[in-house]
Amino acid sequence: MLAAVCILSACKKFLDVKPDKKQVIPVSLEDCQALLNNVDILPIGPISGETSSDDYYLTDANWNLLIPQNKEPYIWQSNANVNITDWSGPYQKILVANQVLETLKDINRAANQQQWDKIKGAALLLRSINYFYLAELFGKPYDANTAGSDLGIPIRLTSSIDEETVRGNLQQVYDRMIQDFTEAATLLPSEQPLTPLAKSVASPVKATAYAGLARTFLIMGDYTKAYNNADASLKQYGALMDYKTLDPTAYYPIPRFNTEVIYEINGNGLAPLIYGLVAPELYNLYSPGDLRKGLYFRDNGNGTFSFKGTYVPGALFLGFATDEIYLIRAECAARRGNVAVAMDDLNTLRQNRWDNTYTPLVASNADEALKLIINERRRELPFRSLRWVDLRRLNKENSFAKILQRTLNGQVYSLPPNDIRYTLLIPREVLERVNIPQNPR
């Protein structure tokens, strides 16, 4: 099998060190699959968005235990230097994807069309989801009116270590994500039931590509396309867990590769999980009868709670799961004025989260339905790095805009809606190696 570690070395200047590519030259479908099989590196995503979110809080003592790359984003420090792996990590995956895509050009598709298509679809999906992570951390919140002039993040479409690094505009980044997700959807297979392998970076399925498009179009505010792709994803695979079957006394009650997971990505850090305490505002959103309260949160016995509802024991889950896709379809239906469809999706999800006392929610109009669904996203998707994504997009709407606040060592820190700090600074170590503009402050 091909030793993928050589390809995973960072690019000259751009990531960290120059790899000796002569050591490894992939030439076959088996070589390409071996690159995608690197479970130690590929299924890992950045958590700086979660670090900066309002899902949790830190005690003074726990904050003092953190490294600066976790301390500074927590208080939204203007010059916060995030962990370099939140930048270099996604580009490592993009480099692998590009290497696979380049190799496929020299392999006869007709000789094994099914495997060739699966590998190309997996590589395109890997590249697009990592551009998504980068855009949501280091690009401005998407605005169709300004995306053509807002700074994007560097787009790399080859594995060349000597390719010039430039920052184009943000629209180009979203266009690239959409193109890659769309092509992946045409290439990846449909599979039911989903095996753990089908939920992996190595061998994903069509439902994940549609989910990626749904999430991307939701952020862009294109609710028709977001709805259509969420619908396509759920028609491929839409299973939900019945939370009444789970054991709330378990240390991690929700199993890995559970029924709802369609693409597993783990967080690259543990600070919110290990040191963080659940924000009281979040904890208090769960009503009696809502089983998530006992399944998501561990009572510390001193009036505080820790998060235990992750889909990956010992790590944060950053991938795709059907619960998110139901909520995307519901939100987009509400925004398009289809209250009945929106509430049907919302209640389908909620009835699998409650005990036998559940009564379906009712909305009299689209605005009321939308508020219920946005509130449900808050309850359903904590500690998955989606809260930061939601804050960035929802801050543009007065009904959902929020001022974030933290108190630490007697000092109050605030992050107003649409603040420039919602776009993180590119790590200083990157700018020491490559000549690209820093995000403004």
C-alpha positions in Angstrom: 0.0 0.0 0.0 1.1 3.5 -0.7 2.6 5.4 2.2 0.3 8.5 2.3 2.4 10.3 4.9 4.7 11.7 2.2 1.8 13.4 0.4 0.5 14.8 3.7 3.6 16.9 4.2 2.8 20.6 4.0 3.6 22.7 0.9 6.7 24.8 0.8 6.1 28.1 2.6 2.3 27.7 2.3 1.9 25.1 5.0 5.2 24.3 6.7 7.9 22.2 5.0 8.6 21.0 1.5 7.9 17.3 0.9 10.2 15.2 -1.2 7.5 14.0 -3.6 9.9 11.7 -5.4 9.5 9.3 -2.4 5.9 8.6 -3.3 4.3 8.7 -6.8 0.7 7.4 -6.8 0.0 5.6 -10.1 -3.0 3.3 -9.5 -6.5 3.3 -8.1 -5.2 1.4 -5.2 -2.6 4.1 -4.6 -5.4 6.7 -4.7 -7.6 4.8 -2.3 -4.6 4.4 0.1 -4.3 8.2 0.2 -7.9 8.5 1.1 -7.7 5.8 3.7 -5.4 7.9 6.0 -7.8 7.9 9.0 -5.2 9.5 11.3 -5.2 12.8 9.4 -8.0 13.1 6.9 -11.2 12.9 9.0 -10.2 15.8 11.3 -11.4 19.4 11.1 -10.7 22.7 12.8 -12.5 23.8 16.0 -11.6 27.5 16.3 -15.2 28.3 15.5 -16.4 26.2 18.3 -13.7 27.7 20.6 -15.2 31.1 19.9 -18.9 30.1 20.2 -21.4 30.6 23.0 -22.0 26.9 23.5 -19.8 26.8 26.6 -17.9 28.9 29.1 -14.6 28.5 31.0 -13.9 29.1 34.6 -11.0 31.4 35.3 -8.9 28.5 36.5 -9.6 26.4 33.3 -8.9 29.4 31.0 -5.5 29.8 32.6 -4.7 26.2 31.7 -5.1 26.8 28.0 -2.5 27.6 25.4 -2.7 31.1 23.9 -4.2 29.7 20.6 -7.2 28.6 22.7 -7.3 31.4 25.2 -7.3 34.3 22.7 -10.2 33.2 20.5 -12.3 32.4 23.6 -12.3 36.1 24.5 -12.5 37.2 20.9 -9.1 39.0 21.3 -8.7 41.3 18.3 -5.3 40.0 17.4 -6.0 36.4 18.4 -3.6 33.9 16.8 -5.5 30.7 16.3 -3.9 27.3 16.1 -2.0 27.0 12.8 -3.5 23.5 12.3 -6.8 25.1 11.7 -5.3 26.6 8.6 -2.7 24.0 7.6 -4.9 21.0 8.5 -7.5 21.7 5.8 -4.8 22.5 3.2 -3.2 19.1 4.0 -6.5 17.4 3.1 -6.8 19.6 0.0 -3.3 18.6 -1.1 -4.3 14.9 -0.8 -7.5 15.5 -2.8 -5.5 17.3 -5.5 -3.0 14.5 -5.7 -5.7 11.9 -6.1 -7.5 14.0 -8.8 -4.3 14.5 -10.7 -3.5 10.8 -10.6 -6.9 9.8 -11.8 -6.3 11.8 -15.0 -3.7 9.3 -16.0 -5.8 6.2 -15.1 -8.2 4.7 -17.7 -11.7 5.2 -16.2 -13.2 2.5 -18.5 -11.0 -0.2 -16.8 -12.9 0.1 -13.5 -15.5 2.9 -13.9 -17.3 2.3 -10.6 -14.2 2.5 -8.4 -12.7 5.4 -10.5 -15.9 7.4 -10.0 -16.1 6.6 -6.2 -12.5 7.7 -5.7 -12.9 10.9 -7.7 -16.1 11.7 -5.8 -14.5 11.1 -2.5 -11.6 13.4 -3.4 -13.9 16.2 -4.6 -15.9 15.9 -1.4 -12.8 16.0 0.8 -11.6 19.1 -1.0 -14.9 21.0 -0.9 -15.6 20.3 2.8 -12.1 21.6 3.7 -12.6 24.8 1.7 -15.9 25.2 3.6 -14.0 25.0 6.9 -11.5 27.6 5.8 -14.1 29.9 4.4 -16.1 29.8 7.6 -13.1 30.7 9.8 -10.9 32.9 7.6 -13.4 34.4 5.1 -16.0 37.1 5.9 -19.6 35.9 6.4 -21.0 35.4 3.0 -22.9 38.4 1.5 -23.9 38.1 -2.2 -23.5 41.9 -2.6 -19.9 41.9 -1.5 -18.5 38.4 -2.0 -17.1 39.3 -5.4 -14.7 41.8 -3.7 -14.3 40.3 -0.2 -11.0 38.5 0.4 -11.3 34.8 -0.1 -8.9 32.1 1.0 -6.3 30.7 -1.4 -7.7 28.1 -3.8 -5.3 25.4 -4.7 -6.3 23.0 -7.5 -3.0 21.2 -8.0 -0.6 19.4 -5.8 2.3 21.5 -7.0 4.4 22.7 -4.1 5.6 25.6 -6.1 2.1 27.0 -7.1 1.8 30.7 -6.3 -0.3 31.4 -3.3 -2.9 34.2 -3.8 -6.1 35.3 -2.1 -8.8 35.7 -4.7 -12.3 36.8 -3.7 -14.8 35.0 -1.5 -17.3 34.3 -4.3 -14.6 32.2 -6.1 -14.3 30.0 -3.0 -18.0 29.4 -2.8 -18.2 28.7 -6.5 -15.4 26.2 -6.1 -17.2 24.4 -3.2 -20.4 24.3 -5.2 -18.7 22.9 -8.3 -16.9 20.2 -6.3 -19.9 19.2 -4.2 -22.0 19.1 -7.4 -19.6 16.9 -9.3 -19.2 14.6 -6.3 -22.9 14.1 -6.2 -22.9 12.8 -9.7 -20.0 10.3 -9.0 -20.6 8.9 -5.5 -22.8 5.9 -5.0 -26.1 5.5 -3.2 -25.9 3.0 -0.4 -28.4 1.8 2.2 -28.0 1.0 4.9 -24.9 3.0 5.5 -21.9 1.1 6.8 -19.2 2.8 8.9 -17.0 2.7 5.7 -19.7 4.6 3.8 -19.7 7.3 6.5 -16.0 7.8 6.2 -13.8 10.1 4.2 -12.4 7.1 2.4 -15.6 5.9 0.8 -18.5 8.4 1.1 -21.9 8.4 -0.5 -24.1 10.6 -2.6 -26.2 11.8 0.4 -23.1 13.6 1.8 -22.5 15.6 -1.3 -26.1 16.8 -1.3 -25.7 17.7 2.4 -22.6 19.7 1.6 -24.5 21.6 -1.0 -27.5 22.2 1.3 -25.2 23.6 4.0 -23.4 25.8 1.6 -26.5 27.2 -0.1 -28.1 27.8 3.4 -25.1 30.0 4.3 -25.4 31.8 1.0 -29.0 32.6 1.6 -30.2 30.6 -1.5 -33.0 28.9 0.3 -34.5 27.2 -2.8 -31.3 25.5 -3.7 -30.6 24.7 0.0 -34.0 23.1 0.3 -33.7 21.1 -2.9 -30.3 19.7 -1.9 -31.4 18.9 1.6 -34.4 17.1 0.1 -32.1 15.2 -2.3 -29.9 14.2 0.6 -32.7 13.0 2.8 -34.3 11.0 -0.1 -30.9 9.3 -0.4 -30.8 8.6 3.3 -32.9 10.1 6.1 -32.8 7.8 9.1 -33.2 9.2 12.6 -32.4 7.8 16.0 -35.2 7.3 18.6 -33.6 8.9 21.7 -35.9 6.8 23.9 -33.7 3.8 23.0 -30.5 5.4 24.4 -29.1 5.2 27.9 -28.6 8.6 29.5 -26.4 7.1 32.3 -23.7 6.1 29.8 -20.6 8.2 29.7 -21.1 8.8 26.0 -24.7 7.8 25.4 -24.8 8.4 21.6 -22.9 5.7 19.7 -20.2 6.4 17.1 -21.3 5.8 13.5 -24.9 6.0 14.7 -27.9 5.8 12.4 -27.9 9.6 11.7 -24.2 10.0 10.8 -23.5 10.2 7.0 -19.9 11.6 7.1 -17.6 11.5 10.1 -15.2 14.4 10.8 -13.6 14.8 14.2 -12.5 18.1 15.8 -8.7 18.7 16.0 -8.9 20.0 19.6 -10.5 19.2 22.9 -10.5 22.4 24.9 -14.3 23.0 24.8 -15.0 19.3 25.5 -12.5 18.9 28.3 -12.4 22.3 30.0 -15.7 23.8 28.9 -18.9 23.9 30.9 -22.2 24.1 29.1 -23.5 27.6 28.9 -26.6 28.0 31.2 -28.5 29.7 28.4 -28.1 26.6 26.3 -28.9 24.1 29.1 -32.1 26.0 30.0 -33.5 25.7 26.4 -34.5 22.0 27.0 -38.0 21.5 28.4 -39.1 18.6 30.6 -39.6 15.6 28.4 -36.8 16.6 26.1 -34.4 13.6 26.3 -31.5 15.6 24.9 -31.0 17.2 28.3 -30.0 13.9 29.9 -28.2 12.6 26.8 -26.2 15.7 25.9 -25.1 16.9 29.3 -23.3 15.4 32.2 -24.2 16.7 35.7 -20.9 17.6 37.5 -22.7 17.6 40.9 -21.9 21.3 41.6 -24.5 23.1 39.5 -22.4 22.9 36.3 -22.7 20.6 33.3 -20.3 19.1 30.7 -21.1 18.0 27.2 -21.3 14.3 26.6 -23.6 14.2 23.5 -20.8 14.0 20.9 -21.1 11.4 18.1 -17.4 10.6 18.5 -16.4 9.5 22.0 -13.6 11.7 23.3 -13.8 14.2 20.4 -16.1 16.8 18.9 -18.2 15.7 15.8 -17.9 18.1 12.9 -19.3 16.0 10.1 -22.7 15.6 8.5 -25.7 13.9 10.1 -29.4 13.7 9.1 -30.6 15.8 12.0 -28.9 18.8 10.6 -30.3 18.1 7.1 -33.9 17.9 8.4 -33.4 21.3 10.1 -32.0 22.8 6.9 -34.9 21.5 4.9 -37.3 22.8 7.6 -35.7 26.2 7.7 -35.7 26.6 4.0 -39.4 25.5 3.8 -40.3 28.2 6.4 -38.3 30.9 4.6 -40.1 30.0 1.4 -43.5 30.2 3.1 -44.3 26.5 3.2 -45.3 26.3 6.9 -46.8 22.8 6.7 -43.6 21.2 5.3 -41.4 23.1 7.7 -43.4 22.0 10.7 -43.6 18.4 9.5 -39.8 18.2 9.3 -39.4 19.9 12.7 -41.9 17.6 14.4 -40.4 14.5 12.7 -37.1 15.3 14.3 -38.5 16.4 17.7 -40.7 13.3 18.2 -37.5 11.3 18.1 -35.9 13.5 20.8 -38.7 13.4 23.4 -40.3 10.9 25.7 -43.9 9.7 25.2 -45.4 13.0 26.4 -44.4 14.8 23.1 -47.0 17.1 21.6 -46.3 18.4 18.0 -45.5 22.1 17.7 -47.8 24.3 15.7 -47.0 27.5 13.9 -49.6 29.9 12.5 -47.3 31.6 10.0 -43.9 31.4 8.4 -42.2 33.8 10.8 -43.3 31.8 13.8 -42.2 28.5 12.1 -38.8 30.0 11.4 -38.2 31.1 14.9 -39.2 27.6 16.2 -36.7 26.0 13.8 -33.8 28.4 14.5 -34.4 27.7 18.2 -34.3 23.9 17.5 -31.0 24.2 15.7 -29.6 25.7 18.9 -30.9 22.7 20.9 -30.1 20.0 18.4 -26.6 20.9 17.1 -24.4 22.1 20.0 -20.7 21.5 20.1 -20.5 20.7 16.4 -18.9 23.9 15.2 -22.2 24.8 13.5 -23.1 27.4 16.2 -20.3 29.7 14.9 -21.6 29.2 11.3 -25.1 30.1 12.5 -24.0 33.2 14.4 -22.2 34.5 11.3 -25.2 34.1 9.0 -28.0 34.9 11.4 -26.4 38.1 12.8 -27.6 39.8 9.6 -31.2 39.4 10.6 -32.4 41.6 13.5 -34.7 38.8 14.8 -31.8 36.5 15.4 -28.8 38.8 15.9 -27.1 38.4 19.3 -24.4 40.0 21.4 -22.0 37.4 22.8 -20.6 38.1 26.3 -18.1 36.3 28.5 -16.9 37.2 32.0 -13.3 36.2 32.8 -11.2 37.2 35.8 -13.7 39.9 36.5 -13.6 41.4 33.1 -16.5 41.4 30.6 -15.7 40.6 27.0 -18.3 41.2 24.2 -18.7 40.3 20.5 -21.4 42.4 18.8 -23.3 41.1 15.8 -21.4 41.4 12.5 -18.2 42.4 14.3 -15.0 42.1 12.2 -13.8 39.5 14.6 -16.2 37.0 13.2 -13.5 36.6 10.6 -10.5 35.1 12.3 -6.9 36.2 11.6 -4.7 34.0 9.4 -2.1 32.4 11.8 1.0 34.5 12.0 3.2 31.5 11.2 1.5 31.3 7.8 2.2 34.9 7.0 5.8 34.5 7.9 6.1 32.0 5.0 3.8 33.3 2.3 3.0 36.8 1.0 -0.7 37.1 1.3 -2.8 39.9 2.9 -4.0 39.4 6.5 -7.6 39.9 7.3 -8.4 43.4 8.4 -8.6 44.5 12.0 
